[in-house]
């Protein structure tokens, strides 16, 4: 690889160069892994000091100079580094447009221009696929599924009948969209299944990680808002509503009929009880248990979830429990000793 010259990278990110600007850069790396020819990100002064000592040939930073290395100055180094990563992203060969002969395509299915459907995929009746969408091998699309333009559906994805995906949606391998919601009622000592006749609606620009499950609604729609990003191994139950540009991290579990606002964040392994409402911009820390409504914009943690400062105080108190237990035991012994002395002095009635 001949590399990209430093001044060319600076043009990509709208930055200025301090030091040599003609050095070829062949990759982007972390400070700990960098070798000659790499560019690294230094978000602040502490990282810049480390970047100076590493083997990289160039540094992306807000300010600073380094003898022997090129420094690209930008106002927002983290954002600019994303553009640099894109510059070094491997060029993938787009799948050939067309439907592999091994696929089953149902009656009245409509397929847009430039669509690719990979080996062994099942396309049900009345399915609609928008222009430029890529359906990779072994995908199941049930009857009446609608998928917009520019989507990428990775291998072994299952989308149940009647579900709707907008444009530019990415669904990673093994994910299931539209399976039955978990609904039963007790009948004659057993459990009777409640029909789930709704669907799932995924709005534009959503990305869904691998092996995530999104259940269809009992009635109406389970809905994922525009621009929301969902990690791997997430469970979203029936009739959940998630707003725009929210982030749901790995192993989160969301029970039925939860409403999550715009720009909210649920960190890894957080759990949310059914019918809870989480406000716009709220952030829930990892492994938190949400049992009640959360106000917009707040930071919540703990089990049960509470404002983060309150959770930290509770955690600090919990860490002191062994010390407090020792104090209580000591005081208990002192009280017992005083009681025995009073009894010896004939002060039982005092």
C-alpha positions as CSV (number, residue, x, y, z in Angstrom):
1,X,0.0,0.0,0.0
2,X,1.5,3.4,-1.0
3,X,-0.3,5.3,1.7
4,X,-2.1,8.6,1.9
5,X,0.1,11.7,2.3
6,X,-0.3,13.7,5.5
7,X,-1.4,16.8,3.6
8,X,-4.1,14.7,1.8
9,X,-5.4,13.5,5.2
10,X,-5.4,17.1,6.4
11,X,-7.6,18.0,3.4
12,X,-10.0,15.2,4.2
13,X,-10.5,16.4,7.8
14,X,-10.2,20.2,7.1
15,X,-7.1,20.5,9.3
16,X,-3.7,22.1,9.2
17,X,-0.3,20.4,9.3
18,X,2.5,21.1,11.7
19,X,5.7,19.5,10.5
20,X,6.4,17.4,7.4
21,X,3.3,17.1,5.3
22,X,4.5,14.7,2.6
23,X,5.0,11.6,4.8
24,X,2.9,8.6,3.5
25,X,0.5,7.3,6.1
26,X,-0.5,3.6,5.6
27,X,-2.9,3.1,8.4
28,X,-4.6,4.4,11.6
29,X,-4.0,2.8,15.0
30,X,-4.2,3.2,18.7
31,X,-1.2,4.7,20.5
32,X,-0.3,1.4,22.1
33,X,-0.4,-0.5,18.8
34,X,1.0,2.1,16.4
35,X,3.9,1.3,14.1
36,X,5.8,3.6,11.6
37,X,3.4,4.7,8.9
38,X,0.4,5.0,11.2
39,X,-1.5,8.0,12.4
40,X,-2.9,8.1,16.0
41,X,-5.5,10.1,17.8
42,X,-4.5,12.3,20.8
43,X,-7.7,13.7,22.3
44,X,-6.0,15.7,25.0
45,X,-2.5,16.6,26.4
46,X,-2.0,13.4,28.3
47,X,-2.6,11.3,25.2
48,X,-0.5,13.7,23.1
49,X,2.5,13.0,25.4
50,X,2.0,9.3,24.9
51,X,1.6,9.8,21.1
52,X,5.0,11.6,21.0
53,X,6.7,8.6,22.5
54,X,4.9,6.0,20.3
55,X,6.1,4.7,16.9
56,X,3.4,6.4,14.8
57,X,4.5,8.8,12.0
58,X,1.6,11.3,12.5
59,X,-0.7,12.5,15.3
60,X,-4.2,13.9,15.0
61,X,-4.7,16.5,17.8
62,X,-6.3,19.9,18.6
63,X,-2.8,21.4,19.3
64,X,0.8,20.6,19.9
65,X,4.0,20.0,18.1
66,X,6.4,17.0,17.9
67,X,9.9,17.0,16.3
68,X,10.1,14.2,13.7
69,X,6.3,13.6,13.5
70,X,3.6,15.3,11.5
71,X,0.7,16.7,13.6
72,X,-2.6,17.4,12.0
73,X,-4.5,20.1,13.9
74,X,-8.3,20.0,14.0
75,X,-11.0,21.5,16.3
76,X,-12.6,18.1,17.0
77,X,-10.0,15.3,16.9
78,X,-12.4,12.5,17.7
79,X,-14.8,13.4,14.9
80,X,-11.9,13.9,12.5
81,X,-10.4,10.5,13.4
82,X,-13.7,8.9,12.2
83,X,-13.1,10.4,8.8
84,X,-9.5,9.1,8.8
85,X,-10.7,5.6,9.6
86,X,-13.1,5.8,6.7
87,X,-10.1,6.7,4.4
88,X,-8.4,3.5,5.4
89,X,-11.5,1.3,5.4
90,X,-11.0,-1.7,3.1
91,X,-12.8,-1.3,-0.2
92,X,-15.5,-4.0,-0.3
93,X,-16.7,-5.4,-3.5
94,X,-20.4,-4.7,-3.9
95,X,-22.5,-7.9,-4.5
96,X,-23.7,-8.3,-8.0
97,X,-27.2,-7.0,-8.5
98,X,-29.8,-9.8,-9.1
99,X,-31.4,-12.7,-7.4
100,X,-29.4,-15.9,-6.9
101,X,-31.1,-18.8,-8.7
102,X,-31.2,-20.8,-5.4
103,X,-33.6,-18.3,-3.9
104,X,-37.3,-18.7,-3.5
105,X,-39.2,-15.6,-4.5
106,X,-42.9,-15.5,-3.7
107,X,-45.9,-14.2,-5.7
108,X,-46.3,-10.5,-6.2
109,X,-42.9,-9.7,-4.7
110,X,-41.5,-6.4,-6.0
111,X,-37.7,-5.9,-6.2
112,X,-36.2,-2.5,-6.9
113,X,-33.3,-1.6,-9.2
114,X,-29.8,-2.8,-8.2
115,X,-31.0,-5.2,-5.5
116,X,-28.9,-8.2,-4.6
117,X,-30.3,-11.3,-3.0
118,X,-27.8,-13.9,-1.9
119,X,-27.7,-17.7,-2.0
120,X,-30.6,-19.6,-0.4
121,X,-32.7,-16.6,0.7
122,X,-36.5,-16.9,1.1
123,X,-38.6,-14.0,-0.2
124,X,-42.2,-14.4,0.8
125,X,-45.4,-13.3,-1.0
126,X,-46.1,-9.6,-1.4
127,X,-42.6,-8.6,-0.2
128,X,-41.2,-5.3,-1.3
129,X,-37.5,-4.5,-1.5
130,X,-36.2,-1.0,-2.3
131,X,-33.5,0.1,-4.7
132,X,-30.0,-0.9,-4.0
133,X,-30.7,-3.1,-1.0
134,X,-28.4,-6.0,-0.3
135,X,-30.0,-9.3,1.0
136,X,-27.1,-11.5,1.9
137,X,-27.3,-15.4,1.9
138,X,-29.8,-17.4,3.9
139,X,-32.1,-14.5,4.8
140,X,-35.8,-15.2,5.5
141,X,-38.3,-12.5,4.6
142,X,-41.9,-13.4,5.5
143,X,-45.0,-12.6,3.6
144,X,-45.7,-8.8,3.3
145,X,-42.4,-7.6,4.6
146,X,-41.4,-4.2,3.3
147,X,-37.7,-3.1,3.1
148,X,-36.7,0.3,1.9
149,X,-33.8,1.5,-0.3
150,X,-30.1,1.1,0.5
151,X,-30.5,-1.5,3.3
152,X,-28.0,-4.3,4.2
153,X,-29.5,-7.5,5.6
154,X,-26.7,-9.8,6.7
155,X,-26.8,-13.6,6.6
156,X,-29.2,-15.7,8.7
157,X,-31.5,-12.7,9.5
158,X,-35.2,-13.6,10.0
159,X,-37.9,-11.0,9.4
160,X,-41.4,-12.2,10.2
161,X,-44.4,-11.4,8.1
162,X,-45.7,-7.9,7.9
163,X,-42.7,-6.1,9.4
164,X,-41.5,-2.9,7.9
165,X,-38.0,-1.5,7.5
166,X,-37.2,2.0,6.3
167,X,-34.3,3.0,4.1
168,X,-30.5,2.6,5.0
169,X,-31.2,0.1,7.7
170,X,-28.4,-2.4,8.6
171,X,-29.4,-5.7,10.3
172,X,-26.5,-7.9,11.3
173,X,-26.3,-11.7,11.3
174,X,-28.6,-13.8,13.3
175,X,-31.1,-11.1,14.3
176,X,-34.8,-11.9,14.5
177,X,-37.4,-9.2,13.8
178,X,-41.1,-9.8,14.4
179,X,-41.2,-13.0,16.5
180,X,-44.2,-13.3,18.8
181,X,-44.4,-11.1,21.8
182,X,-44.2,-13.0,25.1
183,X,-47.8,-12.9,26.2
184,X,-49.8,-15.6,28.2
185,X,-52.8,-15.6,30.5
186,X,-53.6,-18.2,33.2
187,X,-56.4,-20.5,32.2
188,X,-57.6,-23.6,34.1
189,X,-54.3,-24.0,35.9
190,X,-52.2,-23.6,32.7
191,X,-51.1,-20.8,30.4
192,X,-52.9,-19.7,27.3
193,X,-51.0,-17.9,24.5
194,X,-52.2,-14.4,23.7
195,X,-52.2,-13.8,19.9
196,X,-49.7,-11.2,18.8
197,X,-51.2,-9.7,15.6
198,X,-49.2,-6.5,15.3
199,X,-45.8,-5.9,13.6
200,X,-42.4,-4.3,14.0
201,X,-41.6,-1.0,12.3
202,X,-37.9,0.0,11.9
203,X,-37.5,3.6,10.8
204,X,-34.7,5.0,8.5
205,X,-30.9,4.8,9.4
206,X,-31.3,2.3,12.2
207,X,-28.5,-0.3,12.8
208,X,-29.2,-3.5,14.6
209,X,-26.4,-5.8,15.9
210,X,-26.1,-9.5,15.7
211,X,-28.4,-11.9,17.5
212,X,-30.8,-9.2,18.7
213,X,-34.5,-10.0,19.0
214,X,-37.3,-7.5,18.4
215,X,-40.8,-8.9,19.1
216,X,-43.9,-8.0,17.2
217,X,-46.7,-6.0,19.0
218,X,-49.8,-7.6,20.4
219,X,-51.7,-5.0,18.5
220,X,-50.2,-2.0,16.6
221,X,-46.5,-1.8,16.2
222,X,-43.2,-2.2,18.1
223,X,-41.3,0.8,16.8
224,X,-37.6,1.7,16.6
225,X,-37.1,5.4,15.8
226,X,-35.0,6.9,13.1
227,X,-31.2,6.8,13.6
228,X,-31.3,4.6,16.7
229,X,-28.4,2.2,17.1
230,X,-28.8,-1.2,18.8
231,X,-25.9,-3.4,19.8
232,X,-25.6,-7.3,19.7
233,X,-27.7,-9.6,22.0
234,X,-30.5,-7.1,22.9
235,X,-34.0,-8.2,23.7
236,X,-36.8,-5.7,22.8
237,X,-40.3,-6.9,23.8
238,X,-43.7,-6.3,22.3
239,X,-45.2,-2.8,21.9
240,X,-41.9,-1.1,22.9
241,X,-41.5,2.4,21.4
242,X,-37.9,3.7,21.1
243,X,-37.4,7.3,19.9
244,X,-34.9,8.8,17.5
245,X,-31.1,8.5,17.8
246,X,-31.1,6.4,20.9
247,X,-28.4,4.0,21.8
248,X,-29.1,0.5,23.2
249,X,-25.9,-1.4,24.2
250,X,-25.3,-5.1,24.3
251,X,-27.4,-7.5,26.5
252,X,-30.0,-4.9,27.4
253,X,-33.4,-6.3,28.1
254,X,-36.5,-4.2,27.6
255,X,-39.9,-5.5,28.7
256,X,-43.2,-5.0,27.0
257,X,-44.8,-1.6,26.3
258,X,-41.8,0.4,27.5
259,X,-41.5,3.9,26.0
260,X,-38.0,5.3,25.4
261,X,-37.5,8.9,24.3
262,X,-35.2,10.5,21.7
263,X,-31.5,10.5,22.3
264,X,-31.6,8.1,25.3
265,X,-28.8,5.7,26.2
266,X,-29.1,2.2,27.8
267,X,-25.7,0.8,28.7
268,X,-24.8,-2.9,28.7
269,X,-27.0,-5.3,30.6
270,X,-29.5,-2.7,31.8
271,X,-32.9,-4.1,32.4
272,X,-36.2,-2.2,32.0
273,X,-39.5,-3.3,33.6
274,X,-42.7,-3.3,31.5
275,X,-44.7,-0.1,30.9
276,X,-41.9,2.2,32.1
277,X,-41.3,5.5,30.4
278,X,-37.7,6.8,29.9
279,X,-37.4,10.5,29.0
280,X,-35.5,12.1,26.2
281,X,-31.8,12.2,26.7
282,X,-31.8,10.0,29.8
283,X,-28.8,7.7,30.3
284,X,-29.0,4.4,32.2
285,X,-25.8,2.9,33.4
286,X,-24.7,-0.7,32.9
287,X,-26.5,-3.4,34.9
288,X,-29.0,-0.9,36.2
289,X,-32.6,-2.1,36.9
290,X,-35.3,0.3,35.8
291,X,-38.5,-0.2,37.7
292,X,-40.1,3.2,37.4
293,X,-40.3,6.2,35.0
294,X,-37.1,8.2,34.5
295,X,-37.1,11.9,33.8
296,X,-35.5,13.4,30.7
297,X,-31.9,14.2,30.7
298,X,-30.9,12.5,33.9
299,X,-28.1,10.0,34.6
300,X,-29.4,6.9,36.4
301,X,-27.6,3.8,37.9
302,X,-28.0,1.1,40.4
303,X,-30.6,-1.6,41.3
304,X,-33.2,-0.3,41.4
305,X,-32.1,2.6,39.1
306,X,-32.0,6.0,40.8
307,X,-30.2,9.3,40.1
308,X,-26.5,8.5,39.7
309,X,-25.4,10.6,42.7
310,X,-27.9,8.9,45.0
311,X,-26.7,5.5,43.7
312,X,-23.1,6.4,44.4
313,X,-24.0,7.4,48.0
314,X,-25.9,4.2,48.5
315,X,-22.9,2.2,47.1
316,X,-20.5,4.1,49.5
317,X,-22.8,3.2,52.4
318,X,-22.9,-0.4,51.4
319,X,-19.1,-0.6,51.3
320,X,-19.1,0.6,54.9
321,X,-21.4,-2.2,56.1
322,X,-18.6,-4.5,57.3
323,X,-17.1,-1.7,59.4
324,X,-20.6,-0.8,60.8
325,X,-21.2,-4.4,61.6
326,X,-18.1,-4.6,63.7
327,X,-19.1,-1.4,65.5
328,X,-22.6,-2.9,66.3
329,X,-21.0,-6.1,67.6
330,X,-18.7,-4.2,69.8
331,X,-21.6,-2.0,71.2
332,X,-23.7,-5.1,71.7
333,X,-20.9,-6.7,73.9
334,X,-20.6,-3.5,75.9
335,X,-24.3,-3.4,76.5
336,X,-24.2,-7.0,77.7
337,X,-21.3,-6.3,80.1
338,X,-23.2,-3.2,81.5
339,X,-26.3,-5.3,82.0
340,X,-24.4,-8.0,83.9
341,X,-22.8,-5.4,86.2
342,X,-26.1,-3.8,86.9
343,X,-27.5,-7.2,87.8
344,X,-24.6,-7.8,90.2
345,X,-25.2,-4.5,91.9
346,X,-28.9,-5.2,92.3
347,X,-30.0,-2.6,89.7
348,X,-32.2,-4.8,87.7
349,X,-35.1,-2.3,88.2
350,X,-33.2,0.8,87.3
